[in-house]
Amino acid sequence: MDIEMVRDWAIKLSDVEESFPFGEGTLVFKVGGKIFLLLALDETPGRLNVKCDPEKAILLREEFPEAVFPGYHMNKKHWNTIELNSSISAKSVKQMITDSYDLVKKRNSGKKK
């Protein structure tokens, strides 16, 4: 999976906004105004950060020790960094993105406006 495939997957999700609040090197995806995915555009093979349930975050790091790490520049309890390399399948990356989206969207939908 590459960064174009990540972007294509993320923007297919409902009500997603994309922007560059941290500069041109990082594409940020939000749902309900909250970040669920950060995508580094200036790295090869590519890197992204996704929000994750804390217990699941640890399990994913153990399952994919060559590709999933504590969130780079993020709260390491709630975020994972995924390096897009051959040790992790596109299906797994897509699932992590979707899980992050669902987690953030669910949290936002429970808040009163």
C-alpha contacts under 8 A as a table, 3 or more apart, distances in Angstrom:
res1	aa1	res2	aa2	distance
1	M	5	M	6.12
1	M	6	V	7.18
1	M	84	L	6.37
1	M	85	N	7.66
1	M	89	S	7.24
1	M	90	A	5.17
1	M	93	V	8.00
2	D	5	M	5.39
2	D	6	V	6.39
2	D	45	P	7.02
2	D	46	G	6.67
2	D	84	L	6.59
3	I	6	V	4.94
3	I	7	R	6.18
3	I	39	L	7.43
3	I	41	L	7.11
3	I	46	G	6.17
3	I	47	R	7.99
4	E	7	R	5.13
4	E	8	D	6.10
5	M	8	D	5.02
5	M	9	W	6.11
6	V	9	W	5.20
6	V	10	A	6.17
6	V	94	K	7.48
7	R	10	A	5.12
7	R	11	I	6.15
8	D	11	I	5.58
8	D	12	K	6.48
9	W	12	K	5.47
9	W	13	L	7.21
9	W	94	K	7.05
10	A	13	L	5.68
10	A	16	V	7.45
10	A	29	F	7.43
10	A	97	I	7.17
10	A	98	T	7.90
11	I	14	S	7.64
11	I	16	V	5.89
11	I	17	E	7.58
11	I	18	E	7.89
12	K	16	V	7.78
13	L	16	V	6.14
15	D	31	V	6.02
15	D	32	G	7.42
16	V	29	F	6.51
16	V	30	K	5.61
16	V	31	V	5.00
16	V	32	G	7.84
17	E	29	F	5.66
17	E	30	K	5.18
17	E	31	V	6.43
17	E	33	G	7.87
18	E	27	L	6.80
18	E	28	V	5.49
18	E	29	F	4.53
18	E	30	K	6.35
19	S	27	L	5.93
19	S	28	V	5.32
19	S	29	F	6.71
20	F	23	G	5.34
20	F	24	E	5.85
20	F	25	G	7.84
20	F	26	T	6.18
20	F	27	L	5.23
20	F	28	V	5.98
21	P	28	V	7.28
22	F	25	G	7.62
22	F	26	T	6.30
23	G	26	T	6.13
24	E	27	L	7.13
24	E	41	L	7.93
25	G	40	A	5.93
25	G	41	L	5.17
25	G	42	D	5.56
26	T	38	L	6.49
26	T	39	L	5.49
26	T	40	A	4.64
26	T	41	L	5.74
26	T	42	D	7.77
27	L	38	L	5.84
27	L	39	L	5.06
27	L	40	A	6.49
27	L	41	L	6.89
28	V	35	I	6.84
28	V	37	L	5.98
28	V	38	L	4.60
28	V	39	L	6.32
29	F	35	I	5.79
29	F	36	F	6.08
29	F	37	L	5.14
29	F	38	L	6.31
30	K	33	G	5.49
30	K	34	K	4.97
30	K	35	I	4.27
30	K	36	F	5.61
30	K	37	L	7.04
31	V	34	K	5.46
31	V	35	I	6.61
31	V	36	F	7.00
31	V	101	Y	7.17
31	V	104	V	7.12
31	V	105	K	6.19
32	G	105	K	6.74
32	G	108	N	6.53
34	K	104	V	6.94
34	K	108	N	7.96
35	I	38	L	7.51
35	I	104	V	7.53
36	F	50	V	5.90
36	F	51	K	5.82
36	F	97	I	7.80
36	F	100	S	5.56
36	F	101	Y	5.43
36	F	104	V	6.17
37	L	48	L	6.91
37	L	49	N	5.61
37	L	50	V	4.93
37	L	51	K	7.12
37	L	97	I	7.05
37	L	100	S	7.31
37	L	101	Y	7.74
38	L	48	L	5.45
38	L	49	N	5.08
38	L	50	V	6.88
39	L	46	G	7.83
39	L	47	R	6.21
39	L	48	L	4.42
39	L	49	N	6.63
40	A	43	E	6.20
40	A	46	G	6.37
40	A	47	R	5.47
40	A	48	L	5.96
41	L	46	G	6.92
41	L	47	R	7.96
42	D	46	G	7.59
43	E	46	G	4.96
43	E	47	R	6.84
44	T	47	R	7.75
45	P	83	E	7.25
45	P	84	L	5.68
45	P	85	N	6.31
46	G	83	E	6.00
46	G	84	L	5.26
46	G	85	N	7.86
47	R	81	T	6.82
47	R	82	I	5.60
47	R	83	E	4.53
47	R	84	L	5.86
48	L	81	T	5.57
48	L	82	I	5.32
48	L	83	E	6.70
48	L	84	L	7.95
49	N	71	G	6.22
49	N	72	Y	7.29
49	N	79	W	6.54
49	N	80	N	5.56
49	N	81	T	4.38
49	N	82	I	6.24
50	V	71	G	7.81
50	V	79	W	5.57
50	V	80	N	5.51
50	V	81	T	6.54
50	V	82	I	7.83
50	V	96	M	7.00
50	V	97	I	6.27
50	V	100	S	5.66
51	K	78	H	5.71
51	K	79	W	4.42
51	K	80	N	6.46
51	K	99	D	7.92
51	K	100	S	4.76
51	K	101	Y	7.87
51	K	103	L	7.48
51	K	104	V	7.70
52	C	56	K	6.67
52	C	57	A	5.59
52	C	78	H	5.26
52	C	79	W	5.44
52	C	80	N	6.74
52	C	96	M	7.86
52	C	99	D	7.16
52	C	100	S	5.74
52	C	103	L	7.37
53	D	56	K	5.27
53	D	57	A	5.93
53	D	78	H	6.11
53	D	103	L	7.87
54	P	57	A	5.03
54	P	58	I	6.64
54	P	77	K	5.42
54	P	78	H	5.29
54	P	79	W	7.91
55	E	58	I	5.47
55	E	59	L	6.58
56	K	59	L	4.99
56	K	60	L	6.13
57	A	60	L	5.27
57	A	61	R	6.33
57	A	70	P	7.93
57	A	77	K	7.46
57	A	78	H	7.14
57	A	79	W	7.18
57	A	80	N	6.42
58	I	61	R	5.15
58	I	62	E	6.34
59	L	62	E	5.10
59	L	63	E	6.09
60	L	63	E	4.92
60	L	64	F	5.94
60	L	68	V	6.67
61	R	64	F	5.33
61	R	65	P	5.39
61	R	67	A	7.77
61	R	68	V	4.97
61	R	69	F	5.73
61	R	70	P	7.61
62	E	65	P	5.45
64	F	67	A	5.45
64	F	68	V	5.58
64	F	87	S	7.31
64	F	88	I	6.94
65	P	68	V	5.87
65	P	69	F	7.30
66	E	87	S	6.54
67	A	82	I	5.50
67	A	83	E	4.89
67	A	84	L	6.91
67	A	85	N	6.73
67	A	87	S	6.48
67	A	88	I	6.48
68	V	80	N	6.46
68	V	81	T	5.66
68	V	82	I	4.62
68	V	83	E	6.48
69	F	72	Y	7.85
69	F	80	N	5.62
69	F	81	T	5.12
69	F	82	I	6.50
70	P	76	K	4.88
70	P	77	K	7.36
70	P	79	W	6.42
70	P	80	N	4.77
70	P	81	T	5.89
71	G	74	M	4.98
71	G	75	N	6.33
71	G	76	K	4.87
71	G	77	K	7.91
71	G	78	H	7.70
71	G	79	W	4.64
71	G	80	N	4.11
71	G	81	T	4.62
72	Y	76	K	7.53
72	Y	80	N	7.46
72	Y	81	T	5.99
74	M	79	W	6.27
75	N	78	H	5.66
75	N	79	W	5.87
76	K	79	W	5.33
76	K	80	N	6.83
82	I	93	V	7.83
84	L	88	I	7.05
85	N	88	I	6.23
86	S	89	S	7.09
88	I	92	S	6.63
88	I	93	V	7.19
89	S	92	S	5.25
89	S	93	V	6.45
90	A	93	V	5.09
90	A	94	K	6.05
91	K	94	K	5.18
91	K	95	Q	6.19
92	S	95	Q	5.09
92	S	96	M	6.30
93	V	96	M	5.15
93	V	97	I	6.28
94	K	97	I	5.12
94	K	98	T	6.13
95	Q	98	T	5.05
95	Q	99	D	6.00
96	M	99	D	5.03
96	M	100	S	6.13
97	I	100	S	5.13
97	I	101	Y	6.20
98	T	101	Y	5.02
98	T	102	D	6.06
99	D	102	D	5.08
99	D	103	L	6.05
100	S	103	L	5.12
100	S	104	V	6.26
101	Y	104	V	5.34
101	Y	105	K	5.96
102	D	105	K	5.11
102	D	106	K	5.84
103	L	106	K	5.31
103	L	107	R	6.19
104	V	107	R	5.14
104	V	108	N	6.19
105	K	108	N	5.12
105	K	109	S	6.11
106	K	109	S	5.17
106	K	110	G	6.50
107	R	110	G	5.54
107	R	111	K	7.05
108	N	111	K	5.48
109	S	112	K	7.91
